[in-house]
Amino acid sequence: MPKSRQRAKKSTRSYAAPPTKAKPKPSPRWYGFLVLGVILLGVLIIVLNYADFLLPGGTQQHWLWIGLGTIGLGFIAATRWR
């Protein structure tokens, strides 16, 4: 039976390693509390609007939009949390 040929050995050529990406810094400890605070502030604005309590002008649509916008800002800030 004939012998099979041996494979060529891998060269010992060294390749340059790709540059490593720097890890983003972790968020400060207070950032999570800020995110929760902003979201809860938005919820509080909406609840106070419908409770007709402490908000000037009674129940109005613009307070709902302000509350929803505040909650949205909280969610946007949450995406930046590391």
PyMOL Python script that loads the backbone (N, CA, C, O; Angstrom):
from pymol import cmd

cmd.read_pdbstr("""\
ATOM      1  N   MET A   1       0.851  -1.160   0.000  1.00  0.00           N
ATOM      2  CA  MET A   1       0.000   0.000   0.000  1.00  0.00           C
ATOM      3  C   MET A   1       0.905   1.234   0.000  1.00  0.00           C
ATOM      4  O   MET A   1       1.867   1.301   0.764  1.00  0.00           O
ATOM      5  N   PRO A   2       0.590   2.223  -0.870  1.00  0.00           N
ATOM      6  CA  PRO A   2       1.436   3.406  -0.927  1.00  0.00           C
ATOM      7  C   PRO A   2       1.216   4.305   0.294  1.00  0.00           C
ATOM      8  O   PRO A   2       0.118   4.361   0.850  1.00  0.00           O
ATOM      9  N   LYS A   3       2.249   4.985   0.687  1.00  0.00           N
ATOM     10  CA  LYS A   3       2.148   5.914   1.819  1.00  0.00           C
ATOM     11  C   LYS A   3       1.634   7.260   1.325  1.00  0.00           C
ATOM     12  O   LYS A   3       1.988   7.716   0.237  1.00  0.00           O
ATOM     13  N   SER A   4       0.803   7.879   2.133  1.00  0.00           N
ATOM     14  CA  SER A   4       0.300   9.208   1.779  1.00  0.00           C
ATOM     15  C   SER A   4       1.354  10.259   2.110  1.00  0.00           C
ATOM     16  O   SER A   4       2.198  10.083   2.990  1.00  0.00           O
ATOM     17  N   ARG A   5       1.269  11.325   1.387  1.00  0.00           N
ATOM     18  CA  ARG A   5       2.236  12.402   1.620  1.00  0.00           C
ATOM     19  C   ARG A   5       1.930  13.118   2.929  1.00  0.00           C
ATOM     20  O   ARG A   5       0.773  13.230   3.334  1.00  0.00           O
ATOM     21  N   GLN A   6       2.941  13.583   3.557  1.00  0.00           N
ATOM     22  CA  GLN A   6       2.768  14.349   4.788  1.00  0.00           C
ATOM     23  C   GLN A   6       2.389  15.782   4.441  1.00  0.00           C
ATOM     24  O   GLN A   6       2.858  16.345   3.452  1.00  0.00           O
ATOM     25  N   ARG A   7       1.552  16.342   5.253  1.00  0.00           N
ATOM     26  CA  ARG A   7       1.168  17.744   5.044  1.00  0.00           C
ATOM     27  C   ARG A   7       2.323  18.649   5.417  1.00  0.00           C
ATOM     28  O   ARG A   7       3.129  18.335   6.293  1.00  0.00           O
ATOM     29  N   ALA A   8       2.384  19.760   4.742  1.00  0.00           N
ATOM     30  CA  ALA A   8       3.435  20.723   5.056  1.00  0.00           C
ATOM     31  C   ALA A   8       3.172  21.320   6.430  1.00  0.00           C
ATOM     32  O   ALA A   8       2.032  21.622   6.783  1.00  0.00           O
ATOM     33  N   LYS A   9       4.219  21.481   7.182  1.00  0.00           N
ATOM     34  CA  LYS A   9       4.061  22.048   8.521  1.00  0.00           C
ATOM     35  C   LYS A   9       3.724  23.524   8.413  1.00  0.00           C
ATOM     36  O   LYS A   9       4.129  24.213   7.476  1.00  0.00           O
ATOM     37  N   LYS A  10       2.984  23.978   9.381  1.00  0.00           N
ATOM     38  CA  LYS A  10       2.621  25.396   9.403  1.00  0.00           C
ATOM     39  C   LYS A  10       3.863  26.237   9.609  1.00  0.00           C
ATOM     40  O   LYS A  10       4.775  25.862  10.347  1.00  0.00           O
ATOM     41  N   SER A  11       3.883  27.363   8.953  1.00  0.00           N
ATOM     42  CA  SER A  11       5.042  28.237   9.103  1.00  0.00           C
ATOM     43  C   SER A  11       5.020  28.883  10.483  1.00  0.00           C
ATOM     44  O   SER A  11       3.966  29.004  11.109  1.00  0.00           O
ATOM     45  N   THR A  12       6.136  29.274  10.925  1.00  0.00           N
ATOM     46  CA  THR A  12       6.248  29.896  12.243  1.00  0.00           C
ATOM     47  C   THR A  12       6.154  31.408  12.136  1.00  0.00           C
ATOM     48  O   THR A  12       6.613  32.137  13.016  1.00  0.00           O
ATOM     49  N   ARG A  13       5.552  31.871  11.045  1.00  0.00           N
ATOM     50  CA  ARG A  13       5.409  33.301  10.827  1.00  0.00           C
ATOM     51  C   ARG A  13       4.470  33.875  11.898  1.00  0.00           C
ATOM     52  O   ARG A  13       3.409  33.305  12.155  1.00  0.00           O
ATOM     53  N   SER A  14       4.841  34.970  12.508  1.00  0.00           N
ATOM     54  CA  SER A  14       3.976  35.575  13.524  1.00  0.00           C
ATOM     55  C   SER A  14       3.129  36.665  12.874  1.00  0.00           C
ATOM     56  O   SER A  14       3.608  37.438  12.044  1.00  0.00           O
ATOM     57  N   TYR A  15       1.909  36.703  13.257  1.00  0.00           N
ATOM     58  CA  TYR A  15       0.977  37.702  12.738  1.00  0.00           C
ATOM     59  C   TYR A  15       0.729  38.750  13.811  1.00  0.00           C
ATOM     60  O   TYR A  15       0.765  38.463  15.008  1.00  0.00           O
ATOM     61  N   ALA A  16       0.478  39.957  13.360  1.00  0.00           N
ATOM     62  CA  ALA A  16       0.180  41.033  14.302  1.00  0.00           C
ATOM     63  C   ALA A  16      -1.238  40.831  14.821  1.00  0.00           C
ATOM     64  O   ALA A  16      -2.177  40.643  14.047  1.00  0.00           O
ATOM     65  N   ALA A  17      -1.372  40.872  16.099  1.00  0.00           N
ATOM     66  CA  ALA A  17      -2.686  40.715  16.706  1.00  0.00           C
ATOM     67  C   ALA A  17      -3.502  41.987  16.475  1.00  0.00           C
ATOM     68  O   ALA A  17      -2.951  43.087  16.503  1.00  0.00           O
ATOM     69  N   PRO A  18      -4.797  41.848  16.249  1.00  0.00           N
ATOM     70  CA  PRO A  18      -5.612  43.052  16.070  1.00  0.00           C
ATOM     71  C   PRO A  18      -5.638  43.861  17.366  1.00  0.00           C
ATOM     72  O   PRO A  18      -5.559  43.295  18.456  1.00  0.00           O
ATOM     73  N   PRO A  19      -5.747  45.163  17.246  1.00  0.00           N
ATOM     74  CA  PRO A  19      -5.773  45.976  18.472  1.00  0.00           C
ATOM     75  C   PRO A  19      -7.008  45.642  19.308  1.00  0.00           C
ATOM     76  O   PRO A  19      -8.097  45.428  18.777  1.00  0.00           O
ATOM     77  N   THR A  20      -6.821  45.605  20.584  1.00  0.00           N
ATOM     78  CA  THR A  20      -7.939  45.307  21.482  1.00  0.00           C
ATOM     79  C   THR A  20      -8.756  46.567  21.694  1.00  0.00           C
ATOM     80  O   THR A  20      -8.223  47.672  21.789  1.00  0.00           O
ATOM     81  N   LYS A  21     -10.054  46.370  21.764  1.00  0.00           N
ATOM     82  CA  LYS A  21     -10.942  47.508  22.012  1.00  0.00           C
ATOM     83  C   LYS A  21     -10.940  47.815  23.504  1.00  0.00           C
ATOM     84  O   LYS A  21     -10.973  46.918  24.346  1.00  0.00           O
ATOM     85  N   ALA A  22     -10.901  49.081  23.796  1.00  0.00           N
ATOM     86  CA  ALA A  22     -10.938  49.489  25.196  1.00  0.00           C
ATOM     87  C   ALA A  22     -12.350  49.299  25.736  1.00  0.00           C
ATOM     88  O   ALA A  22     -13.331  49.676  25.096  1.00  0.00           O
ATOM     89  N   LYS A  23     -12.434  48.713  26.916  1.00  0.00           N
ATOM     90  CA  LYS A  23     -13.742  48.536  27.538  1.00  0.00           C
ATOM     91  C   LYS A  23     -14.258  49.884  28.003  1.00  0.00           C
ATOM     92  O   LYS A  23     -13.497  50.696  28.530  1.00  0.00           O
ATOM     93  N   PRO A  24     -15.551  50.129  27.810  1.00  0.00           N
ATOM     94  CA  PRO A  24     -16.085  51.395  28.332  1.00  0.00           C
ATOM     95  C   PRO A  24     -16.072  51.387  29.859  1.00  0.00           C
ATOM     96  O   PRO A  24     -16.238  50.348  30.499  1.00  0.00           O
ATOM     97  N   LYS A  25     -15.874  52.546  30.406  1.00  0.00           N
ATOM     98  CA  LYS A  25     -15.844  52.657  31.859  1.00  0.00           C
ATOM     99  C   LYS A  25     -17.229  52.348  32.425  1.00  0.00           C
ATOM    100  O   LYS A  25     -18.236  52.690  31.804  1.00  0.00           O
ATOM    101  N   PRO A  26     -17.293  51.720  33.572  1.00  0.00           N
ATOM    102  CA  PRO A  26     -18.605  51.491  34.179  1.00  0.00           C
ATOM    103  C   PRO A  26     -19.203  52.813  34.654  1.00  0.00           C
ATOM    104  O   PRO A  26     -18.487  53.756  34.989  1.00  0.00           O
ATOM    105  N   SER A  27     -20.514  52.853  34.673  1.00  0.00           N
ATOM    106  CA  SER A  27     -21.204  54.063  35.110  1.00  0.00           C
ATOM    107  C   SER A  27     -20.985  54.283  36.598  1.00  0.00           C
ATOM    108  O   SER A  27     -20.758  53.330  37.344  1.00  0.00           O
ATOM    109  N   PRO A  28     -21.053  55.540  37.030  1.00  0.00           N
ATOM    110  CA  PRO A  28     -20.955  55.799  38.471  1.00  0.00           C
ATOM    111  C   PRO A  28     -22.126  55.149  39.206  1.00  0.00           C
ATOM    112  O   PRO A  28     -23.177  54.885  38.622  1.00  0.00           O
ATOM    113  N   ARG A  29     -21.927  54.906  40.459  1.00  0.00           N
ATOM    114  CA  ARG A  29     -22.941  54.223  41.272  1.00  0.00           C
ATOM    115  C   ARG A  29     -24.257  54.997  41.309  1.00  0.00           C
ATOM    116  O   ARG A  29     -25.324  54.388  41.383  1.00  0.00           O
ATOM    117  N   TRP A  30     -24.200  56.317  41.258  1.00  0.00           N
ATOM    118  CA  TRP A  30     -25.400  57.143  41.371  1.00  0.00           C
ATOM    119  C   TRP A  30     -26.214  57.152  40.081  1.00  0.00           C
ATOM    120  O   TRP A  30     -27.367  57.583  40.095  1.00  0.00           O
ATOM    121  N   TYR A  31     -25.656  56.697  38.985  1.00  0.00           N
ATOM    122  CA  TYR A  31     -26.342  56.803  37.696  1.00  0.00           C
ATOM    123  C   TYR A  31     -27.606  55.943  37.648  1.00  0.00           C
ATOM    124  O   TYR A  31     -28.618  56.364  37.087  1.00  0.00           O
ATOM    125  N   GLY A  32     -27.555  54.759  38.223  1.00  0.00           N
ATOM    126  CA  GLY A  32     -28.743  53.903  38.265  1.00  0.00           C
ATOM    127  C   GLY A  32     -29.867  54.542  39.056  1.00  0.00           C
ATOM    128  O   GLY A  32     -31.031  54.465  38.664  1.00  0.00           O
ATOM    129  N   PHE A  33     -29.523  55.172  40.167  1.00  0.00           N
ATOM    130  CA  PHE A  33     -30.528  55.855  40.970  1.00  0.00           C
ATOM    131  C   PHE A  33     -31.121  57.054  40.219  1.00  0.00           C
ATOM    132  O   PHE A  33     -32.308  57.354  40.346  1.00  0.00           O
ATOM    133  N   LEU A  34     -30.279  57.731  39.439  1.00  0.00           N
ATOM    134  CA  LEU A  34     -30.762  58.849  38.630  1.00  0.00           C
ATOM    135  C   LEU A  34     -31.774  58.367  37.590  1.00  0.00           C
ATOM    136  O   LEU A  34     -32.819  58.988  37.395  1.00  0.00           O
ATOM    137  N   VAL A  35     -31.455  57.260  36.927  1.00  0.00           N
ATOM    138  CA  VAL A  35     -32.360  56.710  35.911  1.00  0.00           C
ATOM    139  C   VAL A  35     -33.699  56.347  36.541  1.00  0.00           C
ATOM    140  O   VAL A  35     -34.752  56.711  36.017  1.00  0.00           O
ATOM    141  N   LEU A  36     -33.663  55.639  37.649  1.00  0.00           N
ATOM    142  CA  LEU A  36     -34.914  55.276  38.325  1.00  0.00           C
ATOM    143  C   LEU A  36     -35.674  56.507  38.798  1.00  0.00           C
ATOM    144  O   LEU A  36     -36.902  56.550  38.722  1.00  0.00           O
ATOM    145  N   GLY A  37     -34.950  57.503  39.284  1.00  0.00           N
ATOM    146  CA  GLY A  37     -35.593  58.730  39.743  1.00  0.00           C
ATOM    147  C   GLY A  37     -36.300  59.472  38.627  1.00  0.00           C
ATOM    148  O   GLY A  37     -37.403  59.982  38.821  1.00  0.00           O
ATOM    149  N   VAL A  38     -35.672  59.538  37.455  1.00  0.00           N
ATOM    150  CA  VAL A  38     -36.287  60.235  36.320  1.00  0.00           C
ATOM    151  C   VAL A  38     -37.541  59.498  35.859  1.00  0.00           C
ATOM    152  O   VAL A  38     -38.558  60.127  35.567  1.00  0.00           O
ATOM    153  N   ILE A  39     -37.475  58.165  35.791  1.00  0.00           N
ATOM    154  CA  ILE A  39     -38.651  57.397  35.386  1.00  0.00           C
ATOM    155  C   ILE A  39     -39.770  57.556  36.403  1.00  0.00           C
ATOM    156  O   ILE A  39     -40.926  57.757  36.033  1.00  0.00           O
ATOM    157  N   LEU A  40     -39.430  57.467  37.680  1.00  0.00           N
ATOM    158  CA  LEU A  40     -40.461  57.625  38.712  1.00  0.00           C
ATOM    159  C   LEU A  40     -41.033  59.038  38.737  1.00  0.00           C
ATOM    160  O   LEU A  40     -42.212  59.213  39.046  1.00  0.00           O
ATOM    161  N   LEU A  41     -40.234  60.042  38.423  1.00  0.00           N
ATOM    162  CA  LEU A  41     -40.740  61.410  38.338  1.00  0.00           C
ATOM    163  C   LEU A  41     -41.781  61.521  37.231  1.00  0.00           C
ATOM    164  O   LEU A  41     -42.809  62.174  37.411  1.00  0.00           O
ATOM    165  N   GLY A  42     -41.525  60.893  36.091  1.00  0.00           N
ATOM    166  CA  GLY A  42     -42.494  60.905  35.001  1.00  0.00           C
ATOM    167  C   GLY A  42     -43.792  60.224  35.397  1.00  0.00           C
ATOM    168  O   GLY A  42     -44.877  60.718  35.088  1.00  0.00           O
ATOM    169  N   VAL A  43     -43.687  59.101  36.075  1.00  0.00           N
ATOM    170  CA  VAL A  43     -44.900  58.403  36.545  1.00  0.00           C
ATOM    171  C   VAL A  43     -45.643  59.270  37.547  1.00  0.00           C
ATOM    172  O   VAL A  43     -46.872  59.336  37.518  1.00  0.00           O
ATOM    173  N   LEU A  44     -44.918  59.931  38.426  1.00  0.00           N
ATOM    174  CA  LEU A  44     -45.548  60.799  39.432  1.00  0.00           C
ATOM    175  C   LEU A  44     -46.277  61.963  38.772  1.00  0.00           C
ATOM    176  O   LEU A  44     -47.372  62.322  39.206  1.00  0.00           O
ATOM    177  N   ILE A  45     -45.704  62.551  37.747  1.00  0.00           N
ATOM    178  CA  ILE A  45     -46.363  63.644  37.039  1.00  0.00           C
ATOM    179  C   ILE A  45     -47.678  63.174  36.438  1.00  0.00           C
ATOM    180  O   ILE A  45     -48.687  63.876  36.519  1.00  0.00           O
ATOM    181  N   ILE A  46     -47.673  61.984  35.831  1.00  0.00           N
ATOM    182  CA  ILE A  46     -48.905  61.461  35.227  1.00  0.00           C
ATOM    183  C   ILE A  46     -49.942  61.171  36.293  1.00  0.00           C
ATOM    184  O   ILE A  46     -51.114  61.503  36.114  1.00  0.00           O
ATOM    185  N   VAL A  47     -49.540  60.559  37.396  1.00  0.00           N
ATOM    186  CA  VAL A  47     -50.489  60.234  38.470  1.00  0.00           C
ATOM    187  C   VAL A  47     -51.067  61.506  39.077  1.00  0.00           C
ATOM    188  O   VAL A  47     -52.272  61.586  39.317  1.00  0.00           O
ATOM    189  N   LEU A  48     -50.214  62.504  39.327  1.00  0.00           N
ATOM    190  CA  LEU A  48     -50.704  63.757  39.905  1.00  0.00           C
ATOM    191  C   LEU A  48     -51.631  64.480  38.934  1.00  0.00           C
ATOM    192  O   LEU A  48     -52.559  65.167  39.362  1.00  0.00           O
ATOM    193  N   ASN A  49     -51.394  64.337  37.647  1.00  0.00           N
ATOM    194  CA  ASN A  49     -52.271  64.962  36.662  1.00  0.00           C
ATOM    195  C   ASN A  49     -53.677  64.362  36.751  1.00  0.00           C
ATOM    196  O   ASN A  49     -54.667  65.093  36.782  1.00  0.00           O
ATOM    197  N   TYR A  50     -53.758  63.046  36.791  1.00  0.00           N
ATOM    198  CA  TYR A  50     -55.077  62.412  36.833  1.00  0.00           C
ATOM    199  C   TYR A  50     -55.711  62.470  38.204  1.00  0.00           C
ATOM    200  O   TYR A  50     -56.929  62.331  38.320  1.00  0.00           O
ATOM    201  N   ALA A  51     -54.926  62.670  39.245  1.00  0.00           N
ATOM    202  CA  ALA A  51     -55.486  62.826  40.584  1.00  0.00           C
ATOM    203  C   ALA A  51     -55.959  64.266  40.790  1.00  0.00           C
ATOM    204  O   ALA A  51     -56.578  64.583  41.805  1.00  0.00           O
ATOM    205  N   ASP A  52     -55.661  65.140  39.811  1.00  0.00           N
ATOM    206  CA  ASP A  52     -56.033  66.558  39.888  1.00  0.00           C
ATOM    207  C   ASP A  52     -55.520  67.171  41.179  1.00  0.00           C
ATOM    208  O   ASP A  52     -56.249  67.862  41.891  1.00  0.00           O
ATOM    209  N   PHE A  53     -54.238  66.904  41.469  1.00  0.00           N
ATOM    210  CA  PHE A  53     -53.662  67.297  42.744  1.00  0.00           C
ATOM    211  C   PHE A  53     -52.286  67.918  42.509  1.00  0.00           C
ATOM    212  O   PHE A  53     -51.426  67.292  41.890  1.00  0.00           O
ATOM    213  N   LEU A  54     -52.075  69.100  42.980  1.00  0.00           N
ATOM    214  CA  LEU A  54     -50.796  69.807  43.007  1.00  0.00           C
ATOM    215  C   LEU A  54     -50.282  70.308  41.662  1.00  0.00           C
ATOM    216  O   LEU A  54     -49.269  71.007  41.636  1.00  0.00           O
ATOM    217  N   LEU A  55     -50.918  69.991  40.564  1.00  0.00           N
ATOM    218  CA  LEU A  55     -50.461  70.499  39.280  1.00  0.00           C
ATOM    219  C   LEU A  55     -51.353  71.665  38.865  1.00  0.00           C
ATOM    220  O   LEU A  55     -52.578  71.549  38.902  1.00  0.00           O
ATOM    221  N   PRO A  56     -50.761  72.772  38.476  1.00  0.00           N
ATOM    222  CA  PRO A  56     -51.569  73.934  38.115  1.00  0.00           C
ATOM    223  C   PRO A  56     -52.402  73.681  36.859  1.00  0.00           C
ATOM    224  O   PRO A  56     -51.942  73.036  35.916  1.00  0.00           O
ATOM    225  N   GLY A  57     -53.616  74.190  36.859  1.00  0.00           N
ATOM    226  CA  GLY A  57     -54.470  74.094  35.684  1.00  0.00           C
ATOM    227  C   GLY A  57     -55.347  72.865  35.644  1.00  0.00           C
ATOM    228  O   GLY A  57     -56.058  72.657  34.661  1.00  0.00           O
ATOM    229  N   GLY A  58     -55.321  72.043  36.679  1.00  0.00           N
ATOM    230  CA  GLY A  58     -56.160  70.851  36.684  1.00  0.00           C
ATOM    231  C   GLY A  58     -55.640  69.795  35.727  1.00  0.00           C
ATOM    232  O   GLY A  58     -54.469  69.799  35.347  1.00  0.00           O
ATOM    233  N   THR A  59     -56.537  68.885  35.340  1.00  0.00           N
ATOM    234  CA  THR A  59     -56.156  67.808  34.435  1.00  0.00           C
ATOM    235  C   THR A  59     -56.023  68.351  33.024  1.00  0.00           C
ATOM    236  O   THR A  59     -57.002  68.797  32.425  1.00  0.00           O
ATOM    237  N   GLN A  60     -54.807  68.311  32.498  1.00  0.00           N
ATOM    238  CA  GLN A  60     -54.558  68.820  31.151  1.00  0.00           C
ATOM    239  C   GLN A  60     -53.671  67.848  30.388  1.00  0.00           C
ATOM    240  O   GLN A  60     -52.888  67.095  30.965  1.00  0.00           O
ATOM    241  N   GLN A  61     -53.821  67.894  29.089  1.00  0.00           N
ATOM    242  CA  GLN A  61     -53.103  66.957  28.234  1.00  0.00           C
ATOM    243  C   GLN A  61     -51.597  67.200  28.228  1.00  0.00           C
ATOM    244  O   GLN A  61     -50.826  66.247  28.111  1.00  0.00           O
ATOM    245  N   HIS A  62     -51.168  68.438  28.348  1.00  0.00           N
ATOM    246  CA  HIS A  62     -49.727  68.687  28.276  1.00  0.00           C
ATOM    247  C   HIS A  62     -48.975  68.067  29.449  1.00  0.00           C
ATOM    248  O   HIS A  62     -47.795  67.751  29.304  1.00  0.00           O
ATOM    249  N   TRP A  63     -49.612  67.880  30.610  1.00  0.00           N
ATOM    250  CA  TRP A  63     -48.946  67.210  31.731  1.00  0.00           C
ATOM    251  C   TRP A  63     -48.706  65.734  31.409  1.00  0.00           C
ATOM    252  O   TRP A  63     -47.700  65.155  31.819  1.00  0.00           O
ATOM    253  N   LEU A  64     -49.636  65.138  30.674  1.00  0.00           N
ATOM    254  CA  LEU A  64     -49.444  63.756  30.254  1.00  0.00           C
ATOM    255  C   LEU A  64     -48.226  63.641  29.339  1.00  0.00           C
ATOM    256  O   LEU A  64     -47.415  62.731  29.506  1.00  0.00           O
ATOM    257  N   TRP A  65     -48.089  64.549  28.379  1.00  0.00           N
ATOM    258  CA  TRP A  65     -46.958  64.514  27.460  1.00  0.00           C
ATOM    259  C   TRP A  65     -45.645  64.811  28.170  1.00  0.00           C
ATOM    260  O   TRP A  65     -44.610  64.235  27.835  1.00  0.00           O
ATOM    261  N   ILE A  66     -45.685  65.704  29.144  1.00  0.00           N
ATOM    262  CA  ILE A  66     -44.467  65.984  29.923  1.00  0.00           C
ATOM    263  C   ILE A  66     -44.062  64.738  30.711  1.00  0.00           C
ATOM    264  O   ILE A  66     -42.880  64.399  30.767  1.00  0.00           O
ATOM    265  N   GLY A  67     -45.028  64.059  31.314  1.00  0.00           N
ATOM    266  CA  GLY A  67     -44.737  62.831  32.061  1.00  0.00           C
ATOM    267  C   GLY A  67     -44.200  61.735  31.164  1.00  0.00           C
ATOM    268  O   GLY A  67     -43.234  61.060  31.521  1.00  0.00           O
ATOM    269  N   LEU A  68     -44.813  61.547  30.001  1.00  0.00           N
ATOM    270  CA  LEU A  68     -44.341  60.526  29.072  1.00  0.00           C
ATOM    271  C   LEU A  68     -42.952  60.868  28.529  1.00  0.00           C
ATOM    272  O   LEU A  68     -42.121  59.980  28.338  1.00  0.00           O
ATOM    273  N   GLY A  69     -42.703  62.149  28.283  1.00  0.00           N
ATOM    274  CA  GLY A  69     -41.377  62.565  27.834  1.00  0.00           C
ATOM    275  C   GLY A  69     -40.317  62.318  28.896  1.00  0.00           C
ATOM    276  O   GLY A  69     -39.196  61.919  28.581  1.00  0.00           O
ATOM    277  N   THR A  70     -40.670  62.552  30.143  1.00  0.00           N
ATOM    278  CA  THR A  70     -39.733  62.314  31.244  1.00  0.00           C
ATOM    279  C   THR A  70     -39.426  60.827  31.373  1.00  0.00           C
ATOM    280  O   THR A  70     -38.276  60.447  31.592  1.00  0.00           O
ATOM    281  N   ILE A  71     -40.442  59.988  31.239  1.00  0.00           N
ATOM    282  CA  ILE A  71     -40.222  58.544  31.269  1.00  0.00           C
ATOM    283  C   ILE A  71     -39.337  58.131  30.090  1.00  0.00           C
ATOM    284  O   ILE A  71     -38.446  57.296  30.244  1.00  0.00           O
ATOM    285  N   GLY A  72     -39.582  58.711  28.924  1.00  0.00           N
ATOM    286  CA  GLY A  72     -38.751  58.414  27.754  1.00  0.00           C
ATOM    287  C   GLY A  72     -37.301  58.799  27.978  1.00  0.00           C
ATOM    288  O   GLY A  72     -36.393  58.063  27.592  1.00  0.00           O
ATOM    289  N   LEU A  73     -37.077  59.949  28.599  1.00  0.00           N
ATOM    290  CA  LEU A  73     -35.696  60.359  28.915  1.00  0.00           C
ATOM    291  C   LEU A  73     -35.035  59.365  29.870  1.00  0.00           C
ATOM    292  O   LEU A  73     -33.843  59.076  29.761  1.00  0.00           O
ATOM    293  N   GLY A  74     -35.829  58.851  30.802  1.00  0.00           N
ATOM    294  CA  GLY A  74     -35.294  57.841  31.720  1.00  0.00           C
ATOM    295  C   GLY A  74     -34.871  56.573  30.991  1.00  0.00           C
ATOM    296  O   GLY A  74     -33.838  55.982  31.303  1.00  0.00           O
ATOM    297  N   PHE A  75     -35.681  56.160  30.014  1.00  0.00           N
ATOM    298  CA  PHE A  75     -35.323  54.961  29.251  1.00  0.00           C
ATOM    299  C   PHE A  75     -34.107  55.205  28.363  1.00  0.00           C
ATOM    300  O   PHE A  75     -33.269  54.318  28.203  1.00  0.00           O
ATOM    301  N   ILE A  76     -34.004  56.390  27.791  1.00  0.00           N
ATOM    302  CA  ILE A  76     -32.825  56.710  27.000  1.00  0.00           C
ATOM    303  C   ILE A  76     -31.569  56.703  27.883  1.00  0.00           C
ATOM    304  O   ILE A  76     -30.518  56.204  27.479  1.00  0.00           O
ATOM    305  N   ALA A  77     -31.693  57.257  29.081  1.00  0.00           N
ATOM    306  CA  ALA A  77     -30.560  57.248  30.004  1.00  0.00           C
ATOM    307  C   ALA A  77     -30.215  55.826  30.428  1.00  0.00           C
ATOM    308  O   ALA A  77     -29.049  55.511  30.663  1.00  0.00           O
ATOM    309  N   ALA A  78     -31.224  54.970  30.526  1.00  0.00           N
ATOM    310  CA  ALA A  78     -30.975  53.574  30.925  1.00  0.00           C
ATOM    311  C   ALA A  78     -30.171  52.823  29.875  1.00  0.00           C
ATOM    312  O   ALA A  78     -29.436  51.895  30.213  1.00  0.00           O
ATOM    313  N   THR A  79     -30.295  53.202  28.614  1.00  0.00           N
ATOM    314  CA  THR A  79     -29.518  52.521  27.577  1.00  0.00           C
ATOM    315  C   THR A  79     -28.040  52.891  27.650  1.00  0.00           C
ATOM    316  O   THR A  79     -27.209  52.172  27.096  1.00  0.00           O
ATOM    317  N   ARG A  80     -27.694  53.969  28.303  1.00  0.00           N
ATOM    318  CA  ARG A  80     -26.300  54.394  28.436  1.00  0.00           C
ATOM    319  C   ARG A  80     -25.645  53.852  29.705  1.00  0.00           C
ATOM    320  O   ARG A  80     -24.462  54.095  29.946  1.00  0.00           O
ATOM    321  N   TRP A  81     -26.408  53.122  30.514  1.00  0.00           N
ATOM    322  CA  TRP A  81     -25.914  52.602  31.779  1.00  0.00           C
ATOM    323  C   TRP A  81     -25.016  51.396  31.523  1.00  0.00           C
ATOM    324  O   TRP A  81     -25.408  50.487  30.791  1.00  0.00           O
ATOM    325  N   ARG A  82     -23.851  51.370  32.094  1.00  0.00           N
ATOM    326  CA  ARG A  82     -22.913  50.260  31.917  1.00  0.00           C
ATOM    327  C   ARG A  82     -22.739  49.538  33.221  1.00  0.00           C
ATOM    328  O   ARG A  82     -21.987  48.566  33.293  1.00  0.00           O
TER     329      ARG A  82
END
""", "prot")
cmd.dss("prot")
cmd.show_as("cartoon", "prot")
cmd.util.cbc("prot")
cmd.orient("prot")
